[in-house]
Amino acid sequence: MQEMKCKRSMAVVVFLIFLGIPFSIQAGDQEWDPEEVFVWVAERLGISPEEEMPRIIELSEKDLREHFLMSTEKSLTRLRESLIGMGWDRVEASNYVENLANEVVGFLTKNDRIIYIKSSLEPCYKASILAHEITHFFQMKYNLMGEEGRELQAEYVERKYREEHCPSP
């Protein structure tokens, strides 16, 4: 049973990458400065830190979820249909997509390239999620990496940020 859940989780991550839905998953604790995070990510990716920073909007959990659902409606529908195509039943696929939307703590919109982040996150965790989303910002702006490698790179940058800036428990 646990193995089946792990395989399904991996399948969903692959589909999110395939569909180009930037997403993040949680941890952290300490003060953060969006400009410092932006410069840190730019330097890690070899991009000039003089770039214009994307707009960053902090939202409540409820507002973030609603914004995510509105911004990614077509992609989430494709994800749900793909899961059904892989043999998931309709209720199970719908529940999975619903749970995914409930777990989102940050995302970048493709069209206007605005970063939305959950306001109630611990500061260092929030900064690491911001590092993840800023990575997606640069990936989209400069067409960095292929679609399949983008989420892995963003997760790597997020993890490195945490390792360098967030105290270990």
VMD Tcl script that draws the C-alpha trace (Angstrom):
set ca {
  {0.00 0.00 0.00}
  {2.78 2.44 0.95}
  {4.64 1.58 -2.26}
  {1.49 2.34 -4.30}
  {1.14 5.77 -2.61}
  {4.79 6.54 -3.33}
  {4.36 5.60 -7.01}
  {1.25 7.77 -7.26}
  {3.03 10.70 -5.62}
  {5.87 10.38 -8.11}
  {3.37 10.18 -10.97}
  {1.73 13.39 -9.84}
  {5.08 15.20 -9.52}
  {5.96 14.07 -13.06}
  {2.60 15.36 -14.34}
  {3.01 18.69 -12.54}
  {6.40 19.05 -14.18}
  {4.97 17.99 -17.56}
  {2.08 20.44 -17.25}
  {4.42 23.21 -16.14}
  {2.73 23.88 -12.80}
  {5.35 25.37 -10.49}
  {4.71 24.17 -6.97}
  {6.41 23.99 -3.56}
  {6.12 21.81 -0.46}
  {6.97 22.93 3.28}
  {9.75 23.59 6.33}
  {11.89 26.55 8.20}
  {12.31 29.63 10.71}
  {14.08 33.08 10.62}
  {13.79 36.59 9.18}
  {13.77 37.00 5.40}
  {14.23 39.76 2.86}
  {12.77 39.15 -0.62}
  {15.50 41.23 -2.31}
  {18.26 39.23 -0.60}
  {16.58 35.98 -1.64}
  {16.27 37.27 -5.22}
  {19.97 38.19 -5.39}
  {20.98 34.87 -3.79}
  {19.00 32.86 -6.40}
  {20.25 35.01 -9.31}
  {23.85 34.44 -8.26}
  {23.29 30.68 -7.93}
  {21.85 30.56 -11.44}
  {24.55 32.80 -12.94}
  {22.13 35.63 -13.71}
  {22.79 39.32 -13.10}
  {21.25 40.32 -9.74}
  {20.41 43.71 -11.27}
  {17.39 42.07 -12.93}
  {13.98 43.49 -12.10}
  {12.44 41.48 -9.29}
  {9.03 39.90 -9.85}
  {6.05 41.12 -7.86}
  {5.58 39.09 -4.69}
  {2.17 38.92 -3.08}
  {1.54 37.31 0.29}
  {-1.94 35.87 0.75}
  {-3.85 34.10 3.48}
  {-4.13 30.33 3.11}
  {-7.71 30.63 1.83}
  {-6.89 33.39 -0.68}
  {-3.76 31.58 -1.88}
  {-5.74 28.40 -2.51}
  {-8.46 30.29 -4.42}
  {-5.88 32.17 -6.49}
  {-4.02 28.94 -7.24}
  {-7.21 27.20 -8.37}
  {-8.17 30.13 -10.63}
  {-4.66 30.51 -12.08}
  {-4.14 26.82 -12.81}
  {-7.67 25.65 -13.58}
  {-6.86 24.29 -17.06}
  {-3.66 22.57 -15.89}
  {-5.38 21.00 -12.90}
  {-8.16 19.73 -15.18}
  {-5.53 18.16 -17.46}
  {-3.80 16.64 -14.42}
  {-7.09 15.16 -13.18}
  {-7.88 13.73 -16.62}
  {-4.36 12.32 -16.95}
  {-4.69 10.57 -13.59}
  {-7.99 9.08 -14.72}
  {-6.25 7.97 -17.92}
  {-3.65 6.19 -15.76}
  {-6.38 4.16 -14.10}
  {-7.34 6.32 -11.12}
  {-11.06 6.51 -10.54}
  {-12.73 9.92 -10.96}
  {-13.36 10.53 -7.25}
  {-9.81 9.53 -6.32}
  {-8.32 11.80 -9.01}
  {-10.56 14.72 -7.99}
  {-9.67 14.25 -4.33}
  {-5.96 14.17 -5.17}
  {-6.16 17.43 -7.13}
  {-8.16 19.00 -4.29}
  {-5.53 17.90 -1.74}
  {-2.77 19.26 -3.96}
  {-4.48 22.65 -4.02}
  {-4.75 22.55 -0.23}
  {-1.00 21.91 0.14}
  {0.29 24.71 -2.10}
  {2.32 27.30 -0.18}
  {3.66 29.28 -3.12}
  {3.36 29.50 -6.89}
  {4.30 31.63 -9.89}
  {1.72 32.59 -12.49}
  {2.88 31.91 -16.04}
  {1.31 34.89 -17.80}
  {2.00 37.82 -15.49}
  {4.89 36.17 -13.59}
  {3.71 37.17 -10.14}
  {4.81 35.10 -7.15}
  {2.10 34.31 -4.65}
  {3.13 32.97 -1.26}
  {1.28 31.93 1.88}
  {1.59 34.76 4.42}
  {1.49 32.60 7.56}
  {4.66 30.60 6.81}
  {7.62 30.78 9.16}
  {10.07 33.41 7.86}
  {12.94 31.11 6.84}
  {10.58 28.60 5.29}
  {8.86 31.44 3.42}
  {12.25 32.60 2.11}
  {13.12 29.09 0.89}
  {9.77 28.82 -0.90}
  {10.42 32.24 -2.41}
  {13.84 30.97 -3.61}
  {12.01 28.06 -5.27}
  {9.53 30.36 -7.02}
  {12.21 32.89 -8.04}
  {14.03 29.97 -9.67}
  {10.88 29.31 -11.71}
  {10.73 33.04 -12.56}
  {14.25 32.92 -14.04}
  {13.57 29.59 -15.75}
  {10.55 31.04 -17.53}
  {12.19 34.38 -18.33}
  {15.36 32.85 -19.80}
  {13.98 29.47 -20.86}
  {16.42 27.73 -18.51}
  {16.42 23.94 -18.49}
  {13.89 21.75 -20.21}
  {10.38 21.48 -18.76}
  {11.25 18.16 -17.12}
  {14.24 19.56 -15.20}
  {12.72 22.80 -13.94}
  {11.00 21.48 -10.83}
  {14.08 19.49 -9.84}
  {16.27 22.59 -10.16}
  {13.80 24.71 -8.15}
  {13.65 22.06 -5.41}
  {17.45 21.94 -5.34}
  {17.69 25.75 -5.00}
  {15.03 25.69 -2.25}
  {16.91 22.97 -0.35}
  {20.27 24.77 -0.72}
  {18.73 27.99 0.54}
  {17.43 26.17 3.62}
  {20.77 24.49 4.24}
  {22.65 27.79 4.05}
  {20.19 30.11 5.80}
  {17.82 28.19 8.07}
  {18.92 26.84 11.43}
  {18.64 23.08 11.85}
  {16.17 21.88 14.49}
}
mol new
graphics top color blue
foreach p $ca { graphics top sphere $p radius 0.5 }
foreach p [lrange $ca 0 end-1] q [lrange $ca 1 end] { graphics top cylinder $p $q radius 0.2 }
display resetview
